[in-house]
Amino acid sequence: MRNRTLVCFVASLGLTAAGASAFAHHSFSAEFDANRPVKMTGTVTNVEWRNPHTWFYVDVKNDKGDIVNWGFELASPNLLLRNGWTRTSMKVGDVVEVEAYQAKNGMSLANAHVVTLASTGASLFTGSSKGTTP
């Protein structure tokens, strides 16, 4: 009886974790606006390899001359790795040009469509949920 209770408890934890993960994942159109493309250049401040999406953050100078830290969503770490990324493909301190679609909520967040490294001119596959055309 005790083992059965433990198995039920562990199974319920697994289902709870799976449900939370599924809830956290979203469609492109739920968060981002395909009619609000942005293109900006800045310096990478952080790269977070986590599921369900990788995120990176860039300091960008706005029209007023203020520095704004933008967060950009990429594909899952697994998809990026399968398409040639490594954890050092984009590093803190790299200057990048990013073409993306802004968040619907107006925050400094976007879904990256194209990321180009200033040092090499190489474009990195982003795995954008939007696809390759606006």
Secondary structure, DSSP 4 states (H G I P E B T S, - for coil): -HHHHHHHHHHHHHHHHHHHHHHH---HHHHEEEEEEEEEEEEEEEEE--SS--EEEEEEE-TTS-EEEEEEE---HHHHHHTT--TTSS-TT-EEEEEEEEETT-SSEEEEEEEEETTT-PEEP---TT-S--
